[in-house]
Amino acid sequence: MSNLSCHQTRRKVYEYLGDELDVKAKQEVDGHLAGCQFCKAEYDLERTISKLVINSSFSSEPNSNFFNKISNSLRSELD
């Protein structure tokens, strides 16, 4: 398990989903998700929602700003 709290992990989940974290931050999130069933369940839900949105909204790959816009929007919701 990592030193991240549940709150810190939830704040990083969107960047994690968008593959925007550096190696160390990704490992910290991985570690927390491995040891926290609550955060793992929330991560799985967010991953499923993201896949559904992408699959239903785009006939091609989203542009590079797509995940950044979603991440910023969702991060502001957490603040």
Secondary structure, DSSP 4 states (H G I P E B T S, - for coil): --S--HHHHHHHHHHHHTT-S-HHHHHHHHHHHHH-HHHHHHHHHHHHHHHHHHHHH-SSPPPTHHHHHHHHHHHHHH-
